[in-house]
Amino acid sequence: MAATASATRYVIFSVSGRTLALPADAVRRFLPLPRLDRPPAAPAVVAGLFRYQGRAVPVLRLDLLFGFDAAPPELYAPLFLTDWDGRPLALLAERVFNILPIPDAERTAADPGLTFNGCAVATIPHGAGTATVIDPSRLLTGAEGRLLAAFQAMADERLARLGAPDSKTGEAAR
């Protein structure tokens, strides 16, 4: 019996017209873009926050994080709910193309010019071109992660004081 080739499933999406990919197992859930709260102290790469299952979830603008042309979110922009360092984090995309299994043998090294702070780890085929694979655990540097965690903790506290509704249930947090 012949051995079957190993494959990894990827979410293929675009940001500022560039085709990117995330391992599908890194995406907990796809969400429509909710109404975002944008506190004045929010860093530019944070599109805003929403409340999900009792937590303030920051939404990262990958266009600004990666230094791409700014592409403000459209009304139906998809979000990928993921985790970063044990906390929920949402990534804003322009468009989702597909979720595809890609044979591991077709994965090649990322272009060194597209490292995006070391999180671009590979390239995979997509259509007539390629998609750059992003490692979500490398999205932020340690310092950026600490700043985002502090910002998220402040937002959790602020939302709890205000009794803000949860985006999933519409009910105030208890």
N, C-alpha and C positions, 0 to 999 in steps of 0.2 A: 504494500500500500504506500503511495507517495505521500510525503509530508506536505501539509498545506502551508502556504506562506503566511506569515504573521502579518496582520494589518491593524492599524489604529484608526479609530473614527475621529474625524475632525469636523468642527463647525467652520464653514467657509463664509467669510463676511467681508464687508468693505468699510473702510474709514478714509475719508477724503479721497475717494477714488482708487485707493490701493487695496489690493486683495490680501487679506490676512486669514489666519486659521488659528483656532484654539483646539486643544484636545477636547473631544466631546465630554469626557469624564470630568473635566474641570468646570463644566457648566452645570450648576444645580438646577437652574430653571431659566426659561425665556419669559420675559415680562414685557408688556406694552409700556411705553413711556408714561409714567404717572405724573401728576402735578408735582413739581419739585419745589421744595423750599430752598431759597438761596440766602443763607445768612450773610451779613456783610463781611464777616471774617473768613469766608470760604476762599481757599486758594483758587486760582484761575482754572486749574485742571479739574476742579470739582464742579460739575454742572449744577449740582444741588444735592439735596437729600430727600429721601422719602422714608416713611415708616413702614416696615415689613416685619410681621411676626414679632412686634414689640421692640424692634431695634431700629435705630436710625441707620440707613444705608446710604453711604456716599456713592454718587454716580461719577465715575471718571470719564473725562473726555479724552479718548485716546488720541484724537487729532492733535490736541495741545501737548499731551504728555510726550508724544513721539516727535513733535516739531513739524507736523504736517501743516498744510494750509488749513486755516480754521474753517470748520464746517458745522455751523450751529445746528442743533438737533431739529429735525422736522417733526411734525405732529405724530407720525406713526413710527418713529425711530425705535428699533428694538433694543432691549437691554438684556445683557447676560448676567444673571446672578451667579456669583462665584464666591469663593472665600479667599481672603488674603490674611495670612498669619492668624487663622482662627476666627476672623471677623467677616461678616457679610460685606461684599463689595459688588457694585454693579458697574458693568462696562457698557458704554454707549457705542452703538454701531450705526452705520448708515443704512445698511441693508444686509440681510442674511441670504446667501445664495443656496446653501444646502448643508446637509450633514452627510459626509461620505466616508466610507472606509478606504483608506489608502494603504496599499502594501508597504510595509516598512522598507523594503528594498528600493522603493521609489523616492524615499526621503533623502534629500541631499543637504549638505552644509549650507547654512545661511550666508548670504553675501555679506562680507565683513563691513561694507558700507551701510548696511541696514541693521545694525545691531540693536538699535533702540535701547541703549543702556544695558545691553547684554541679554535682553529678553527674547530677541529674535534668534531662535535656535536651529531652524532648518527651513528648507524650502520643499514644497510638495507640488505635484502637478495639479492644475485646475483648468479645465477647458483647454484653450489654446495656449495658456500661459502657466503661471505658477502662483502659489500663495505662500506668504511668509508665515511660518509657524511661530506663535508667541507662547512662551512659557509664562503662565500667569503668576507663578511664584517669584518671578524676576521682574515684574512690572515696576516695582518701586525699589529705590535704594533703602537701606536701613534707616537713614535720616528721614526720607520721605514717608516711610511707613510709620515711624514714630510720630511725625507731625499729623499724619492722617488719623492715626489711632487717638491722639489727643483731641483732634477736632471732632471725631466721631463720638468720643466720650462726652465732650461738652454738648454736642447735639442731642445725644441720648438723654442727658440730664435736663436740657432745656425742653425737649419734647415731652418728657415725663411731667415736668412742672406745668406745662400748658395742657396736658391731657389730650395731645394731638391724636387724631384718628389714624388707625392702621390702614395702609394702602390696600391690604388684602381683604380686610373685613369691613372697613369703614367705621368701626367702633373705636371709641376712645380706649386708650391703654389703661389697664387697671394696675 
